[in-house]
Structures are given as structure tokens and as C-alpha cells.
Amino acid sequence: MQRSRLARLCLLVAFLAVLIGVAYAAGPKTYQVTGPVLSVTNDVITVQKGQDKWELGRDAATKVNGDLKVGSKVTITYKMTAVTVDVKPAK
């Protein structure tokens, strides 16, 4: 009887792990940008990448590992998310 319950519990856990994996894989792709920090605010981190300045938004859910300050070299992982979609009629 105990083995049967344990087997069912293991199957349930495996099933839930697969569902979580599928849901995570279906999300937007992640990207990275690396370079020195030019400026930091509560809402934006600006990074120099080559000749370009990248502004990446941040919020309370943004995880920061270490002391984020101007001059720090960082690698930022981000996702592109649509904010507005305007559909135009076909010509």
C-alpha cells in the first residue's frame, strides 16, 4: 500500500515538473548584454556596449547580485516583451 502511494506521488511530481518545464520553455527567449554601467536609477540601467548605449528597464522583481553602480562591469539577462501592438489593415 505504501509503495503504491509513493509511486503515485512520484508520478505526480514528475508530471508537474514537465508541466512547469513546458510553460517556462514557451515564454520569450532570453538575451544578454555585457558592458560597463553608465548610469543607474530605480527604473533604468544604462550599459555601454561597443559604441552603443543600452537602456534596460528594471523594477522591484529585477534581481541584482552584487553592488550595482556606475563603472561596474555587468552582464544583464533580459527578455523582449511587447508593450503595444497596433495592427494596420492589409493593403
N, C-alpha and C positions, 0 to 999 in steps of 0.2 A: 504494500500500500504506500509506504514512504517513497519508494523508488519511483512509483507512478507519479506522485505529486512532484517530486524533484524533476523528473523528465519533462513534465508539462510546464513547470516553471522555467526550465532551461530553454524549452522551445519558445515560450512566450518572450523571454528576454532576447533571444536570437532574432525573433520576428520584429520586436521593437527596434533593435539595433539596425536591422535592414531598413525599416521604415525611416528612421532618423537619417541614415546614410543617403537614401534616395531623396529625401526632402532637402538635405544640405547640398547634394550634387546638382539639384535642379535650380539652385539660386544663381545669381550672376557671377561671372568669372572674377577672380581677384587679380589685381595688378600691384606692382611695386614701383616706387620712385626713391632713389637714394641721392643724397647730397647734403650740403651744409644748410642749416636753418638760417634764413634771413630775418624772419620775424615770427612772433608767436602771440596770438591773442586767445581769448576764450573760445572764439568761433573759427579761427583760421590759423593754419601753419603754412608759412611760405618757405619753399625749398628751392635752392639753385640747382638746376640740372643742366650741365653744359652752359649754353648761353641763355637758356630759358628759365623763367621763374614760374614755379608751380604753386598755386594756391589750393590747398586742400582743406575742406571744411572739417570741423570737429565738433563734438557735442559731449554730453556727460557720459555717453557709452564708449567713447574713444579710450582705449587702453594705452597708457604711456608707461613704458618700462625705462626708468632712469630719470635723469634731470634734464628735462626738455628746456633748452634756452638757445638764444641766438648764438650761432657759431658751432653748435653741436652737429656732428655728422649723424644723420638718421636714415633709416630705411622705413618708409611708410607703406603699409599694405592698405589698399583701398579697393572699393567696388564702384562701378559707374551705375548710377540709378537715375532713371528718368524723373524729372520734376513736372514737366508739362509736355503733352503731346497734342499738337494741332494738326488735325487731318484735313488735307486740302482735297477738293473734288478733282477727280480724274479729268484730263483734257481730252 
